[in-house]
Each structure stands twice: as structure tokens, then as C-alpha cells.
Amino acid sequence: MTVQVTGPMGDRFEEVLTPHALEFLVALDREFAARRVALLDTRRARRARYAAGQLPDFLPETAAVRADPTWRVAPPAPGLVDRRVEITGPTDRKMTVNALNSGARVWLADFEDATAPTWHNVVNGQLNLIDALDRRIDFTSPQGKRYVLSDDPATIVVRPRGWHLVEKHIVIDGRPVSASLVDFGLYLFHCARRQLDAGRGPYFYLPKLESHREARLWNDVFVFAQHYLGIPQGTIRATTLIETITAAFEMEEILYELREHSAGLNAGRWDYIFSVIKNFGQWPDFVLPDRADVTMTVPFMRAYTELLVRTCHKRGAHAIGGMAAFIPSRDPEVNKVALAKVRADKEREAGDGFDGSWVAHPGLVPVCREVFDAVLADRPNQVDRLRDDVFVTAADLLAVDKTPGQVSLAGVRSNIAVALRYFDAWVAGTGAVAIFDLMEDAATAEIARCQVWQWQTHGTPLADGGVVTADLVRSLVAEESAKLAQGRTGADRERALAAAAVFDQNALAEDLPAFFTTDAYARHLVEST
């Protein structure tokens, strides 16, 4: 097999893209590329069955795994015992320092939804993780602000890109390599020993999994990689994001497949809503109301999160809650209202039995920590709270039609405005974007464009009168695009037009694209500098 780096070599890139690191990627690709492709084919076939009228259910062929009371996942690894507050964000240099210094117990170093996968972002993110572990991350911003790593930084947990994505700048025998294997492989190769020397380990978050067979693939990757690099089996630990409706039916099986390497499950709630629309959006019974109305207390979301806690604690695993995306404002009234909502959300999670939760901004760490401190006190987690009172059926997980709310013109416009602003930033190379006082990543844009597709596909009635049509959507896109492009010239104006094109391709196509990122990456980021 011949490996070729087609991306330009930037400053210090040779420290990441070493011959031995590339050989490791070749070994991973040789061993697992074909299985990855086969599993992606399985995804497409499953989605076609749903479109034809089949609904998911708990798997009869794995009933014995669910019924066996004896198995458990591995005990928590060093640095992952207490996870009451986790902060998420991209791996740029400023975020790396701020996240590690935030006071959170864990930093989710995100190569996935919070990173636009330009070649620069992918390689520099790896450099920043190496520098953080070597304590060479200190820097001064162009404005003169000094960033210095603290003596007690958060535990690093890396989220690689999902199985559906490729890295077009690393090619093996003419094929782009799986982006999952690139992000995982480069970090493990360079940082596993560094983490072990620091008394921790190489830890990961696994995104977008749709089945226990995909978890089995990851587990086999872990076993192979640990053997290849000569590190003990079980050193790698991974938390799986349950952010697809199909994975919700296979939570126990996912833990079982990863049990030696499992660090628990996370409620990836924004992508979960996106997954529901993507898989069942063509059915009238699955039309959701305005995005703001799809809260964590609606029946189908409540069933999903309670099942997650019960499943994790039954198997000795951590259950980690969802994201608080609010960005603290200079307006005290805005802060008061928003922080009250954040506190209520975290109180619900802690009360339900979650062992920790996510925030997107360092300013939210104290609120989340205070809420979980009140429940946990000096305990590191509440895994011993088994939630035997929870019983969730397949019908509960699919009870989308019980979601209260309505579709409004303001809701349609909000989705369009948010998605356009996100696509505009993403095309420019930024994956975590402050929009209307919230830190948004790709998951929000996915929900927004999928809802618009769903509403116009069904001609959904508006609470204000009229219905959602493609013509209405295009008129709103034109209005919001004009706002976005106002005052811009040259390349900046062209980028606003590109954002509108991304929206049109992904919200108004006859068949809903599975992810906006696949086509938009090829069109806009592969050649980006």
C-alpha cells in the first residue's frame, strides 16, 4: 500500500505526519477500511427500510446480552473517575488552553462537530494536543493576552470524526482514508505514551454510531492499535455518544461490545433529534414542531435519556448528560434568564442520575459544577443509582407524535437564519460558532436544515396561517442571505452566497442528504487554506 499526503505541509506539520505515524494509518486502513465501507452500506439499507415503513425495535438476536445480569464494563480509568463537568470545543490553540484551564474535569477535544475539517485545522489540532501534553501550549494572542496552562488541567478526551467522513488529504492507493482512523490514529500514535507517562491514558468519544456492530469495529480497532503500538489492552477508553435513534435501541449491546474499553455513554441530544428527522422525516407522524419546542422534557427525549442512565448504571458505566450551549452575555438580564434555564437543565440531569454533563463555555462550568456538587457531594459519581424504576418501550422511544408545540413562521426563519450563519462560518473554516447567544456546532445546523426539509416536504401548516412550501423557504433564504451579505465585498460576500447554496442543497433536495458535511467538505474545504 502506498500512502500519499496531498495537503500542503505547514509549520511543524512534519512533527505529526511522520513516516512511522503514516505507516500506522496504513496499517489501520489495511485492516479496517473494508469493514467500514460495509457498515456504511448497512446504514443506507436500514434507512431505506425505514422509508418503506419499517420501524426499529430492540434486537431479538441480542436479547441474551440484555438479559445477562453478570457482565460489566471496565472500572473508570485514571482521570475519568469524576466527570461531573465536561467542556467541549475545537482543538485550536486558544480553546485548548481555555478548556484545559476551565475547571471542568474533562475536555472533549473535538475534531468532529465543533471543527470545520480544513487540512490546517486537522493537523494543527493534533499539534496543539501534543504541545498541551508537553506543556508547550502557552502563547500570546495578537491582542497581547497571555494564555498559560494551569498546573491541574482537565483530562483530554478526543472526539474523532464519524465513520461516514473521509480525509481527502491522506490517500492510500488512490483512496482517501477514513477520517475516523486519521484523527484516532494520529492522536494515539503521538499521545498515548505521553498520556500514560502523565498518569492518564488515551481516551476518546465515539460519535454518530448507529449500531453495536459499529461499536464492535471500534473495539477491534482499539485491540489492533494497542497491540501494534505495544501498549496494554484496555488502556484505551471510549465514551460512546448515543446520538442516533438506531443506537438508542442498542445501548446495552454497544456497552457490551466495548466493555473492556468502555467509559460509558453520553446523551448527544442535538444529533439525536437530527437522527430522528433524518430516519423518519418522510412520515407525517414524525413531523416535529419548532426547534425551540423540542426540549429534553418532551416524551420521546425523556424516554431516551432515562433509558440511557438506567442502561449505564446497570453495567457500571458513566452516564454523561447533554450540552449547555449558552454563551454568557454582557447583558445581566439575558444572563439571568439563560443561566436559570441552564441550572434547571442540569438539575434535571443530576436528579435523573447522570454522573456529569457538558458545557460549551468556561463561564458555565461553575453552574454545572454547583448543581452536581449538590447531588454528588464528595462522591465521584452516582453509578450506584440503578434507576430500576425506569421501563422504556420501543413505542416510548418513537413517541414523536406526542411532542407538544407548533410550527411557526418565526421557527422556519430561525432555522434558516441559524443554518446560514453556521454554514457561512463553516465554509470559512470555523466549526464552533457563536450565534444569537449560543455556541452552535454542526449538530444545530443539521437539525435546522432537516426540519425545514421535513416541513416543506409535508406542506406543514403554520400556526400563523399558510403552509411551508419550497417557495416560502427560498424567499426566507433570500432575505436572511441578504442580511448576512450586507456590507460585505469580494470573498466575504461570495462566502455568504456559498452558505445559501449549501442550505439549498441540503434542505430543499428531493431526497434528504444524510449529512451536510460530506458534500460541503468536498466542495468547500478540501482546497481551503
N, C-alpha and C positions, 0 to 999 in steps of 0.2 A: 504494500500500500504506500502511495506517495502522498505526503501532506504538503500543502502549499498555503502560505499566508498571503492573501491577496490585499489585505488592508495596509495602508501606509504605516511605516514604523515611526512612531512619535518618540518624544523624550522618554527614555528609560523603558520603552516597550520591550527591549531585549531582555530585561530582568524577568518579565512574565513569560514571554514567548521563547523560552529556552529550548534547545534541541530535545532535552530529556522530557520537558513538560509536553512538548508536541508529540513525542513518542507515546506518552501516556494517553493523550487524546486519541491517537491512532489505535492503541490497544482497546480503549473503551468502545470506539466506533466499530472496530472489527468484531467485538464480542456482542454488542447490543443493538447496532443500527437496524438490523432486520426485524428484531422483536419490536422495536419502537414503531416501525412502519406498520407492522401487522396490528398492533394495538390501536393505532390511529385509524386503520381501516375498520376495526371493530367499533370504534366510536361512531363513524359515519353510518355503519349498518344499524346500530342501535337507534340513532336519531331518525333514520328512515322508518324503522318500526314504529316509533312514537308518532311520526307524521301519519302513518297508516292506521293509527287508532289504538295501538298497544300502550298500556300504562306500566310503569315499573312496579316491582314488588320486591320484598325480601327474598333472597335466592334460596330455592329449595335445596339446591346441591351443596350449600354450605351450612345447612341447618345444624349439623353436628358441631361445627365450630362455635356457633352461637350458643348452643345448649351445653357445651362442655364448661363446667364451672372452675376447672382446675388451672387453666393457663393464665399467665400474667405477662405484662411487658417488663422490660428490664427496669431496675430501680433508677431513679433520676441520676444523671451524670453530674460531675462537679461543675458548678456554675449554673445548673438548671434545677436545683432543688427548690428554690424560692423564685417564682416568676410572677409576683403579684402585679408588677408593672413592666410592660414591654413597649418600647418605642420603635416605630417603623420609619424607614426613609431610604432614599437612594444613597449610593456609595460615593458621592462626590466628597471632596476633601473637607469642606466646611461642615457638611452633615455628619461625616464620620466623627469629627471631634465633638460636635454638639450632642450627638446621640450618645456617644460613649460617656460624656460628662453629665448627662441629663438627670442622673439619679434613678433612672429606670434600671431594673435588674438585668434586662436583656435588650439588645439592639438587634432588630431584624434588618440586616444589611441587604437591601432589596435590589436585585438585578432584574426583577420582573415588573410588576405593575407600576412601581414608582420610578422606573428608569426607562427612558426612551433609548432603545438599544443601538445607538450610534457606536461605531468602532471605538471612538475616543472614550465614550462612557464605559464600555465593556472592559477595555484594558486598563484604563485609569482607575476604575473601581477596584480591580484586583491589586493594583499598586498601592492604593490607599489602605486596603486591608493588611497588606504586608507591612507597610510603614507604621500602621497603628500597632501591630504586634511587636514591631521592633522599636516602638516609641520614637519614631521619626516623623510623626504626623503634624507636629507643631508648625504653624505658619501664620503669616500676617496678610490680611486682606488688602486689596488695593486702597481701601479707605483708611488703612492704618490700624485696624483692630487686630489684636493678637489672640490666636487660638492655641491653647496649650492643653495637652492631655492630662487628666487628673490621675491621682495615684490609685484609684479604685474604679476603673472603667466598667461599663456594662459587659456582660457576656455577649460575644458576637455569634449570631445565628444567621447564616447566609440563605437567602431565597434565590435559587437559580430560576431561569426562565422555564416555562412549561414545556411539556413533551411536544406540543404542536409547533414549536418555533425552531428555526434553524439559524445558525451563524454563517452568513454568506461570505465572511472574510477569512474563514478557515475551511479549506476544501481538501477532501481526501478522494483521490481517484476521480476528480471532477465533480464530486458531490459535496454540498455544504454539510457541515457537521451539525448534529443536534445541539441546539443552544443550551439545553439542559446539561448535556455532558461537558460542554465547554465551560460553563460557569462553575459547575460542580468540580470538574477535573482540575482546572487551573487553581481554584482555591484549595482543594485538598492537597494537590501536589506541593504547593508552596507553603501552606499554612498549617497542615496537620501537625507536623513536628513542632512548629512554633507554639501552637496551642497546647500540645502535650507538655512541652517544657515549661509553659506558664501555669500548669496545673489544671487545665481545662481540656477541651477537645474540639474536633471539627464537627460542628453542629449545623443542621440545615432545616429549613422549612420547605416542604414539598407542595408546589401549587398545582391547581387545576386537575388533580387526579379525578378520574371518572369511574374507577373500579378497583377492586382488590388485586386484579391481575396487573394493573399499572403499578400498584404498590409492590407487588412481587418483583417486577422488573427493577424498581429502585433498590429493593433489598439485595437482589443479585448483583446489581452494580456495586453496592457497598461491600459485599463479600469479596468480589473480584478486586476492587480497588484496594482494600485493606491488605489482601494477600500480595498484590503487585508491589505496594509500597512498603511492605514489611511492618505494618502496624497491627496491633492485636484486634481480632474480631470483636465487634461490639464497641469499638472506640467511637465510630460514627454514631451520632444520634440524630433523629429526624422527627420533627413535628409535622403532621400532615394537615393541610388546610382542607376542611370539609366545606368546599365552596361550589360544589355541583350537586344537583338533585340526585344524580345517579350514585354518587359517593355516599349520600346520606342513607341509602338503603344498604350500604356495605361497610359501615363504620367498624363493626367488630372484626370483620374479615380483614380490613385494612390494618388494624392494630395487630391482628394475628400474623399477617404476612411480614410485618416489620418488627415483630415483638422484641428480638434481640437488639434492634437498633431504634426502637420507637421511643419518642419523648412526648407522645400524646397527640391530641387533636386540637385544632383551632376552628372557631366558628367564623369563617370568611364570608360575612353576611352579604356584602355588596355583590360579590361574584355569584353568590348563591341565588340571589334574585335574578341576576342576569341569566344564569343557567336555567332557571325555571322558564323564563320567557323564551330562551333560545330553543329549548326542547319541546315546549308545548304552546308556543305563541300563536300557532295557527288554529288553535282550538278556542271557540268563543268562551267556554267556561273558565279559561285561564287568562282572560284579559284582566290586567291589574289596573288600579286607579293611579292617580298622580303619585309620582315617586315619593313625595313627602308623606303620603298616607301609608306607605308600606313600611311600617315601623316594626320593631322587634317584638311587639306585643300582639300582632295580628296572628290568627290561629296557626297558619302553616309555618310561620317563623318561630313561634313559641314551641311548637312540636319538635322542630328541628334542633333547637338549642337545648331543650330539656333532654331529648334523646342523646345528644352529644355528651352532656355531663354524666348521665346515667351510664352510658357505654364506657366512657373513660374510667370512671371510678370503679366500675365493676372489674376492670382489668388492671387497676393500679396505675393508671396513666393520668397525666395532667390534662385538664380541660381549660383552654385559654379562650377568653371572650373576644368580642369584636372591636372594631376601630372606633375611637372618638376622634373625629376629623376637624373639630373646631380649631380655629386659629385665634388666640387671644387678641382682642381689639383694643385700640386706644379709647374707644367709647365705653365708659363704665356701664351704661345701661345695656349695651349689646353684650358685654361680658357677663353681666349679672344674669340675664336671661339664658344665655348659651351655657354658662357653667352650671346653672341649675339643671339644665337638660342632661349635661354630661354626668353630673353627680347622680341623677335619677337612673340613668342608663347603667352606670357602674354599680349602683346599689342593687339594681335588679339582677345583674350578673353575679355579684358576690352572694346575694341571697339565694340564687338558684344553685349555687355550689361551684361556680367556676373558680379556678385556682389563681387566675390573673386575667389581665386584659390589655388591650392595645391602646396607645395614643399616638397621634401623628405629630405632636408638637411638644417640646420640653415644658412649655407652660402648663400643660395638662397633667404632667407627672404627679405633682403634689395632690391634686384632686383624686386621681385614681388610687394613689398610694394610701391616702387617708381613708378612703372607702374600704379598701381591702384590709388595711390595718385594723379597722373596727371589727371586722369579721374574723380575721385570722389571728390577731394579736401576735404572740410570739411563735405561732405555728408557721411552718414554711408553706403549707398548702392545706386544702381540705379534701384530699383524696379519700379520706376515710368516710366521707359523707356519701353514701351509696345511692341515694335517690331511688330507693325501692318503691317509692310512691308513684313513680313515672311509668306509664304504659302508653306507648305510641304505636299506632297502626299505620299501615300504608296509606289509608284514607286520610289520616291526620296530616301526614307529610304532603299530601296532594290537595289539601283543602283550600286551594287558592280562591275559589269562588266565595269563601266566607270572609274575604278581606273587605272591610268597610271602606268607603270613600268614593270618590267620583273622578272623572276625567274632566279637567277644565282647560280653557284656552291658555290660562296662565301656566298650567302644568306642562302643556305642549311647548309653549315658548321657553319655559325654564329649561326643559331638557335640551332644546335646540341651542339655547344660549350657552349652557354649560359645556355641551359636547363641542361646539365650535371653538370655544376658548381653550378647551383641553387639546383638541386636535391642533390648533394653532401653535401651542407651546410644544406639543409632542413632535411635530414636524421640525421644530427648531432645536430639538434635542433635549427637552426637559420633560420628565415623566411625572414629577410631583409638583402640582400647580395650585397656587392659592387662587380660588375663585369664589367670590361672594362670601368671604369669611370662613371658607372651609378649605382644607388641604385635600385636593382631589387627585386620584391616580386613575389608571386605565379602567378600573372596575366601574367607576362612576360613569365614564363616557360610554362603556359597554351597556350599562343599564339604560342610559338616556337614549341612545340610538335604537336599542331594541324595543323600548316602549313606543317610540314614535313609529317604528316599523309595524308593531303589533296593532296600534290604534288605527293607522291608515289602512292596514290590510283588512281590518274588520269594519271600517267605516264607523268607528266608535262614536256614539253620541256625546256631545259636550254638554256639561252642566249649564253653560251659558247660552246654549242654543246652537244648532248646526251640528255637523259631524266632522270628524277628522278625515281629510282627503289628502292625496298627494299634492294637489294644487295648493291647498291651505298650507301644508308643510313647506313647500317650496317658497311660498310668499313670506312665511316667517323666517326661513333660512336667509332669504334675500335681505330682509330687514335687519336681522341680527348680524349678518355678514357685513352690511354697510356700517353698522355701529363699530364692529371690530376693525374694519379697514379705515375708519375715519382718521384723517390726518397722517396716514401712512403713505410712504412712497417707495418705489423700487422694490427690492427684495422683500421688505416687510409687508408691503401690500400684496405681493404675489403669494406670500405665505398665508395670508388671510383667505385668499381665493383657493389655495390648496386645501385649507381646512374645510371649506364648504364642499369641495369635491370629495374629500374623504367622507364627509357626512352623507352626501348624496349616494355614494357607492355602497355605504354600509347601513343606511336607514331606509332607502327607497328602492332597493333592488327587489325583484320579484321573489327571489329566494334569499332568506336572511343569511348573510355570511356568518360563519361560526365565530370568528374573531376579527375585529378591525385591524389588529396588529400585523397579521400575516401579510396582507396585500399592501398596507400602508408602509410597512417596513421595506418591502422590495421597491416600492415606488419612490419613497422619500428619504429613507435613512441609509440605504446601502452605500450611496455615493456621497453622503454627507461628511463634511469635515468638522 
